[in-house]
Amino acid sequence: MTSYLYKLTNPSSQEETTRLYQFLCSLNGKGILSGQQECPQDKTNGDELSYIKKVSGHLPAVLGLDYINNDFEGVNKRAIAWYKQGGIVSICWHWGIPPYGVGYPSSQQSVDLEELLNPDTALHRGFLDNMDVVANALKELCEAGIPVLWRPFHEFDGAWFWWGKGGPEAFKSLWRIMYDRFTNLHKLNNLIWVLGYSGQQNDGWYPGDDVVDCIGADAYTDGIHEEMYNWVLTQTDKKMPVCHHENGPIPEPGLLEAKNVNWCWFLTWHTMHIHEQNSASYINYVYNHPYVITLESLPEAYSACLGL
């Protein structure tokens, strides 16, 4: 077996997943992966990609998907197609409140987290059942050998989603329960666990080095967010990729390179955020900048970083 420099938290990770992680870790300071989150509404699926292609001539290296509204079949279909194109798959989940909530509005409601975390309650069993449904969806991608940048419980410290409303200790329990269940029970050996803070820079929420592979934060304002990047670095001494896991305006790649703000990837949010917070000329500039890795330049960057 190949000996790798960087270790995923799951020692049973698939070869493809381990190699992707080596690439992400080795990328530090050599470039930033371009990324785009798709709009989950069926009528606009693919619109962001076709728009970026039209104005820049390129596609992003990372496609962001969302299991929102229980669109497991559709998301998996698009994830498989994207991977076959040579792209990197990222998935989040706007999880409606357990056990029956579905969709974005539900994800912002409240649930009794003390009851939910009590193994003797029906709510806890419903919470596990919800997770098992998603685990089964991810299992299809695992069996296909597709690595996933898995970004659950995103923006947890902002406390606007149910999983953050109980404070840091409850959140850390939620994260560790999911990590254990997905890794040890469901054997999802294709996941790279991405911990995504909000842009509020709240300390005390880090769940532990043994359950986090990548760390990041988001911002929907202009700038390269140097202060936020440096703050993220203070949350752990563990060396791992640092991502700008959601953004509105795309950070200026020349400034990122000049100031050594080494975001591993950016992931522009859909609809107004790509269409209105970034001009067509600016998208063209970003996607043709030598520091930015697109779908087209991904194989070359991958080979260069891994010495292939």
C-alpha positions, 0 to 999 in steps of 0.5 A: 500500500502507498505510504501517504504524508497526510492522514485522513481521520478514517484509516479505512478511507478508500484509495481515491479519497485518500489521493484526493486528500493528499492533493488538497493538503499539497495544494497549500499556496499553489493555487485555489480550486474554483467551486460553484454551488448548484441551485437545488431547484430542478428548473435551474439545475446546471444554470450556474455551470452553463453561465460560468462556462459562457462568460469564462470558457471554463467550469469550476473544479468543485461542484457543490450539491445539497441533499435539501428537500430529500433530493437524494436520487437527483443529487447522486445522479449529478454527483456521479456525472460530475465525477465522471467529468473529472470534477470534485464533489462537495455535498452539504445537507440543509437538514429539516428538524428531526424526525419529519422536517424537510427543507430550508425553512424547517432547518431554521426551526428549533428542536429540543436538543437535550431530548434529541441527544438522549438515547432513550427517546423517540426523538433520538431514534428519529434523529438516527433514522434521518441520518441513516437515510442520508448514509444510504444515499452516500453509500451509493457514491461510496460503492461507485468509488466517488470521494465526497467533501462532506460538509454537514451541520454547516454554519453551526456557530451562527446558531440559525440552524437547529443544529447550532441552537443548543450551543457548542457542546450539543453541536460537538455531540451531534458531529461526533455521533454522525461521524461515528455512525457514518464511519463505523456503522455504515463504513462510508470510507469515501468521505472527507469531513469538512467543518464549516464555520459561519463568518462570525468567528466564534471560538469553542465549537471545534469537535476534535482533531480525530473527526475533522479533515478540513476546516473552513468558514464562509463570507458573503461580503467582498474581500479575500477575508484574510482575518477570517482565514487567520482566525480559522487557523487558530481553531486547531494545531492540526495541519489540514486544508482550509476552505472558503466553503461558501462565498458571495463575491469570489475572493480576488486570486491575485491578492490571495496569492500575494498575501499567502491567504491559502484558501484551498477552495472557494464555493460560490453560492447559487442564484443571485450570488454568482449572477449579481455579486460577481460581474461576468467580466470578473468571473472571466478574470477569476476563471482565467487567472493562473492561480485558479484551478478549473475543471480543465486545469485540474488534472495538471494541478493534481499531477503536479502536486502529487508528483505524478 
